[in-house]
């Protein structure tokens, strides 16, 4: 039976392995253990992991800046897709963000990640074309 629970730093190695194996997802220095530790500490109880026994099969990072919520790195193991796990992870993260007062939530995906774009579109999210993202660093 699938166990959904808050993602903790103890889950880091399994989550990193999942994210690294997920097509269309990029891993950077922001995903190194110290950075994820800061993120989880700053946003306690907002990120979630899905476990099948001792195997991490899904994860999502969620947090907020006090105004808007953000989802990062939603991933489900390819062997466990099409079972609603991604939807359950998103619902858990959104409920936790709403408890923090976040009514609007954003996420970022690569233009070329067609699987993610299809998932988010099917899930009722709308792609925005009225803003541009600028990054430094």
C-alpha positions as CSV (number, residue, x, y, z in Angstrom):
1,X,0.0,0.0,0.0
2,X,1.2,3.5,-0.9
3,X,2.3,5.7,2.0
4,X,2.1,9.5,1.5
5,X,4.0,11.5,4.1
6,X,6.0,14.8,4.4
7,X,9.3,14.8,2.6
8,X,12.2,15.1,5.1
9,X,16.0,15.4,4.7
10,X,16.3,11.7,5.6
11,X,14.6,11.1,2.2
12,X,17.2,13.2,0.3
13,X,19.2,10.4,-1.3
14,X,16.1,8.6,-2.6
15,X,14.5,11.8,-3.8
16,X,17.7,12.9,-5.6
17,X,17.9,9.5,-7.3
18,X,14.3,9.8,-8.4
19,X,14.8,13.4,-9.7
20,X,18.0,12.4,-11.5
21,X,16.2,9.5,-13.2
22,X,13.2,11.6,-14.3
23,X,13.3,12.7,-17.9
24,X,12.9,16.4,-18.5
25,X,14.1,17.3,-15.0
26,X,17.3,19.2,-14.5
27,X,19.3,18.9,-11.3
28,X,21.6,21.8,-10.2
29,X,23.5,23.1,-7.2
30,X,20.2,24.2,-5.8
31,X,19.4,20.5,-5.4
32,X,22.5,19.7,-3.3
33,X,21.7,18.4,0.2
34,X,22.5,21.7,2.1
35,X,20.2,23.7,-0.2
36,X,17.4,21.2,0.1
37,X,17.9,21.1,3.9
38,X,17.4,24.9,3.9
39,X,14.3,24.7,1.7
40,X,12.7,22.0,3.9
41,X,13.5,23.9,7.1
42,X,12.1,27.1,5.7
43,X,9.0,25.3,4.4
44,X,8.2,22.6,7.0
45,X,5.5,20.0,6.1
46,X,4.8,21.4,2.7
47,X,6.8,18.8,0.5
48,X,5.7,15.2,0.2
49,X,7.0,11.8,-0.6
50,X,5.1,8.7,-1.8
51,X,6.5,5.4,-0.6
52,X,5.8,1.8,-1.6
53,X,7.3,0.0,1.3
54,X,11.0,1.1,1.4
55,X,10.9,2.5,-2.1
56,X,10.4,6.1,-2.8
57,X,8.1,6.2,-5.9
58,X,7.2,9.9,-5.9
59,X,8.1,13.3,-4.5
60,X,7.3,17.0,-4.7
61,X,8.9,20.0,-3.2
62,X,6.6,22.8,-2.2
63,X,7.2,26.1,-0.5
64,X,6.2,29.7,-0.5
65,X,7.7,33.2,-0.2
66,X,4.9,34.6,1.9
67,X,2.8,35.7,-1.1
68,X,2.8,32.9,-3.6
69,X,3.3,29.1,-3.4
70,X,5.6,27.2,-5.6
71,X,5.9,23.5,-6.6
72,X,9.2,22.1,-7.7
73,X,10.5,18.7,-8.8
74,X,7.3,16.7,-9.0
75,X,8.4,13.2,-10.0
76,X,6.9,9.8,-10.1
77,X,8.9,6.7,-10.9
78,X,8.2,5.5,-14.4
79,X,7.0,2.1,-13.1
80,X,4.4,3.8,-10.9
81,X,2.9,6.4,-13.3
82,X,-0.8,6.5,-14.4
83,X,-1.9,5.5,-10.9
84,X,-2.8,8.9,-9.5
85,X,0.4,9.3,-7.4
86,X,1.4,12.6,-9.0
87,X,-2.1,13.9,-8.4
88,X,-2.1,12.8,-4.8
89,X,1.3,14.5,-4.2
90,X,0.1,17.7,-5.8
91,X,-3.2,17.7,-3.8
92,X,-1.2,17.2,-0.6
93,X,1.2,20.0,-1.4
94,X,-1.6,22.4,-2.4
95,X,-3.6,21.6,0.7
96,X,-0.6,22.3,2.9
97,X,0.1,25.6,1.0
98,X,-3.5,26.7,1.4
99,X,-3.1,26.1,5.2
100,X,-0.3,28.6,5.0
101,X,-2.5,31.1,3.2
102,X,-1.2,30.6,-0.3
103,X,-4.1,30.9,-2.8
104,X,-1.9,31.2,-5.9
105,X,0.7,28.6,-6.7
106,X,3.3,28.7,-9.6
107,X,5.5,26.0,-11.0
108,X,8.3,26.0,-13.6
109,X,8.9,23.4,-16.2
110,X,11.1,23.3,-19.3
111,X,9.4,24.1,-22.6
112,X,10.7,20.8,-24.0
113,X,9.2,18.7,-21.2
114,X,6.1,17.6,-23.0
115,X,5.2,14.9,-20.5
116,X,5.1,17.5,-17.7
117,X,3.2,20.0,-19.8
118,X,0.6,17.4,-20.6
119,X,0.3,16.4,-16.9
120,X,-0.2,19.9,-15.7
121,X,-2.6,20.8,-18.5
122,X,-4.7,17.6,-17.7
123,X,-4.6,18.6,-14.0
124,X,-6.3,21.9,-14.7
125,X,-3.3,24.2,-14.6
126,X,-3.0,26.9,-17.3
127,X,0.1,27.7,-19.1
128,X,0.9,31.4,-19.0
129,X,2.3,33.3,-22.0
130,X,2.0,36.8,-20.5
131,X,5.2,36.7,-18.3
132,X,8.9,36.0,-18.9
133,X,11.3,34.5,-16.4
134,X,14.7,36.1,-15.9
135,X,17.4,34.3,-13.9
136,X,20.7,35.5,-12.4
137,X,23.3,33.1,-11.1
